[in-house]
Amino acid sequence: MLCVNVYRELRLMFRILVAMLCVCLLEACSPSFDWRQVDFGQRGASGVLPDSPQTQTHQVAYETWTLPLSMTSARAGSVLFALGSAPLPPDLSASSSERERLARWAIKSFYQNAGAELPDPAPGPGERFTVHGQGPSGAVVIEAQVRVTDVEWLEAVVIAAPEDYAQAPVGDFWFSLRWPVSTPSGSGRRVPPGPARMVAANPSASQQ
């Protein structure tokens, strides 16, 4: 059974990302979307990030496994963009049901870390979703997508204050993403992202 301690490392990663956002808000940063291509993961996943991306790796405890989740992030103004990946251990990689459980757990953690309620039905693996929650300095909007292939856990994330999120060209970030798709032989091919399903965690927010 999952316990509160299981979410500690993901909460830490979330707090680091939100802290970077808060610093930018305090500095009154001016938006500058100088997009640069960034490759992440093991099978050619790629996207774009603004400015000069930096990478941090944290060990994430998930059930009986410890996964090294590396997040490459950058900000433009008060909007933070991040791309993440973690290789899967062989026993987790070998089970499609365990991989799906990992993806759903990662999705749920975004809502929990933002103090938001997981909607019913919850977004599934590979679906883009939006969380309206709270960060250390107030309301935040988190838009994310989680995929778990047969070899790795992948994430793409945008975090911003609501008013800045509405004005930022986040569509450019999502349009640039290329996800690997596993084939029966174990190789991967790159494909563009599919249609997004936007899920509002705040019951008073409209579903997009």
C-alpha positions as CSV (number, residue, x, y, z in Angstrom):
1,M,0.0,0.0,0.0
2,L,1.2,3.5,-0.8
3,C,2.0,5.7,2.2
4,V,2.8,9.3,2.6
5,N,6.5,8.7,2.6
6,V,6.4,7.2,-0.9
7,Y,5.6,10.7,-2.3
8,R,8.5,12.4,-0.5
9,E,10.9,12.6,-3.4
10,L,8.3,13.6,-6.0
11,R,7.1,16.3,-3.6
12,L,10.8,17.4,-3.4
13,M,11.1,17.6,-7.2
14,F,7.8,19.5,-7.4
15,R,8.9,21.9,-4.7
16,I,12.2,22.5,-6.6
17,L,10.3,23.3,-9.8
18,V,7.8,25.6,-8.0
19,A,10.7,27.3,-6.1
20,M,12.3,28.2,-9.4
21,L,9.0,29.7,-10.5
22,C,8.7,31.7,-7.3
23,V,12.2,33.1,-7.7
24,C,11.3,34.3,-11.1
25,L,8.1,36.0,-9.8
26,L,10.1,37.8,-7.2
27,E,12.6,39.0,-9.7
28,A,9.9,40.2,-12.1
29,C,11.5,38.4,-15.0
30,S,10.6,39.5,-18.5
31,P,9.4,36.6,-20.8
32,S,11.8,35.5,-23.4
33,F,11.0,32.3,-25.3
34,D,14.3,31.4,-26.9
35,W,13.4,27.8,-27.7
36,R,16.1,25.2,-27.9
37,Q,15.7,21.5,-28.8
38,V,16.4,19.1,-25.9
39,D,16.7,15.4,-26.1
40,F,15.7,13.3,-23.1
41,G,15.3,9.7,-22.2
42,Q,16.9,6.7,-23.8
43,R,15.0,6.4,-27.1
44,G,15.0,9.8,-28.7
45,A,12.3,11.7,-26.9
46,S,12.7,15.4,-27.6
47,G,11.1,18.8,-27.0
48,V,12.0,22.4,-26.7
49,L,12.9,24.5,-23.7
50,P,13.6,28.2,-23.4
51,D,16.9,29.9,-22.3
52,S,19.5,27.6,-20.8
53,P,18.1,24.4,-19.5
54,Q,19.6,22.7,-16.4
55,T,19.2,19.1,-15.2
56,Q,18.7,17.8,-11.7
57,T,18.3,14.1,-10.7
58,H,16.5,12.8,-7.6
59,Q,16.0,9.3,-6.4
60,V,12.2,8.6,-6.4
61,A,10.9,5.9,-4.1
62,Y,8.1,4.0,-5.8
63,E,6.8,0.9,-3.9
64,T,9.8,-1.5,-3.8
65,W,11.8,0.4,-6.5
66,T,14.0,3.5,-6.5
67,L,14.0,5.4,-9.8
68,P,16.5,8.1,-10.8
69,L,14.2,10.8,-12.2
70,S,16.2,13.5,-14.1
71,M,14.3,16.7,-14.8
72,T,15.7,19.2,-17.4
73,S,14.0,22.5,-16.9
74,A,14.2,26.1,-17.9
75,R,12.0,29.2,-17.5
76,A,10.8,32.1,-19.5
77,G,9.5,34.9,-17.4
78,S,7.5,33.3,-14.7
79,V,6.7,30.1,-16.7
80,L,8.6,27.0,-16.0
81,F,9.0,24.2,-18.5
82,A,10.5,20.7,-17.7
83,L,11.2,17.4,-19.4
84,G,11.9,14.3,-17.3
85,S,13.0,10.7,-17.7
86,A,13.9,7.8,-15.5
87,P,15.1,4.3,-16.7
88,L,13.1,1.4,-15.5
89,P,14.6,-1.6,-13.6
90,P,14.2,-4.9,-15.4
91,D,11.5,-6.3,-13.2
92,L,9.4,-3.2,-13.6
93,S,10.2,-2.9,-17.3
94,A,9.0,-6.5,-17.9
95,S,5.4,-6.0,-16.6
96,S,3.0,-3.9,-18.6
97,S,0.5,-3.7,-15.7
98,E,3.2,-2.5,-13.3
99,R,4.3,0.2,-15.9
100,E,0.7,1.4,-16.1
101,R,0.4,1.5,-12.3
102,L,3.6,3.6,-12.2
103,A,2.2,6.1,-14.8
104,R,-1.1,6.4,-12.9
105,W,0.8,6.9,-9.6
106,A,2.9,9.7,-11.2
107,I,-0.2,11.4,-12.6
108,K,-1.9,11.2,-9.1
109,S,1.2,12.7,-7.5
110,F,0.9,16.0,-9.5
111,Y,-2.6,16.5,-8.0
112,Q,-1.5,15.6,-4.5
113,N,1.6,17.8,-4.6
114,A,-0.5,20.8,-5.7
115,G,-3.2,20.1,-3.0
116,A,-5.8,19.3,-5.7
117,E,-8.3,16.5,-5.9
118,L,-7.8,13.8,-8.5
119,P,-10.8,14.0,-10.9
120,D,-13.1,11.1,-11.7
121,P,-12.4,9.8,-14.2
122,A,-8.7,10.5,-13.8
123,P,-6.5,11.3,-16.8
124,G,-4.7,8.2,-18.1
125,P,-1.1,7.5,-19.2
126,G,-0.2,9.5,-22.3
127,E,-3.0,12.0,-21.8
128,R,-2.2,15.7,-21.3
129,F,-3.9,17.1,-18.2
130,T,-4.2,20.4,-16.3
131,V,-4.1,20.8,-12.5
132,H,-5.3,24.0,-10.7
133,G,-3.6,24.0,-7.4
134,Q,-1.5,25.9,-4.8
135,G,2.2,26.5,-4.6
136,P,4.2,28.2,-1.9
137,S,3.4,31.7,-3.2
138,G,-0.2,31.1,-4.3
139,A,-2.2,29.6,-7.1
140,V,-0.4,27.7,-9.8
141,V,-1.5,25.9,-13.0
142,I,0.3,22.7,-13.9
143,E,0.0,21.1,-17.3
144,A,1.6,17.7,-17.7
145,Q,1.9,14.5,-19.6
146,V,3.2,11.2,-18.3
147,R,4.3,8.2,-20.4
148,V,5.9,5.0,-19.3
149,T,7.4,2.8,-22.1
150,D,8.9,-0.6,-21.7
151,V,12.3,1.0,-20.7
152,E,11.6,4.4,-19.2
153,W,9.3,6.8,-17.4
154,L,8.9,10.1,-19.3
155,E,7.3,13.4,-18.2
156,A,6.7,16.8,-19.7
157,V,5.6,19.6,-17.4
158,V,4.6,23.3,-17.5
159,I,4.1,25.3,-14.2
160,A,3.0,28.9,-14.0
161,A,0.8,31.4,-12.2
162,P,-2.6,31.4,-13.7
163,E,-2.4,34.8,-15.3
164,D,1.1,34.1,-16.8
165,Y,0.0,30.6,-18.0
166,A,-2.9,32.1,-20.0
167,Q,-0.5,34.5,-21.9
168,A,2.5,32.1,-22.5
169,P,3.0,30.2,-25.8
170,V,2.8,26.9,-24.1
171,G,1.3,25.4,-27.3
172,D,4.8,25.7,-28.8
173,F,6.2,23.5,-26.1
174,W,3.6,20.8,-26.5
175,F,3.7,20.9,-30.3
176,S,7.4,20.3,-30.3
177,L,7.3,17.1,-28.2
178,R,8.3,13.8,-29.9
179,W,7.6,10.7,-27.8
180,P,9.2,7.2,-28.5
181,V,6.8,4.4,-29.1
182,S,7.9,0.8,-28.2
183,T,7.5,-1.9,-30.8
184,P,7.4,-5.7,-30.2
185,S,11.1,-6.0,-31.2
186,G,12.0,-3.5,-28.4
187,S,13.1,-0.7,-30.7
188,G,11.4,2.7,-30.6
189,R,10.2,5.2,-33.2
190,R,9.5,8.8,-32.7
191,V,6.0,10.1,-33.2
192,P,4.3,13.5,-32.7
193,P,2.0,13.9,-29.6
194,G,-1.6,12.9,-29.9
195,P,-4.7,14.9,-29.0
196,A,-4.7,16.4,-25.5
197,R,-7.3,15.8,-22.9
198,M,-7.5,18.7,-20.5
199,V,-8.7,17.9,-17.0
200,A,-9.5,20.6,-14.5
201,A,-8.7,19.5,-10.9
202,N,-10.7,22.4,-9.4
203,P,-14.4,21.5,-9.4
204,S,-15.2,25.1,-10.1
205,A,-13.0,25.3,-13.1
206,S,-14.4,24.5,-16.5
207,Q,-13.1,21.5,-18.4
208,Q,-11.1,22.5,-21.4
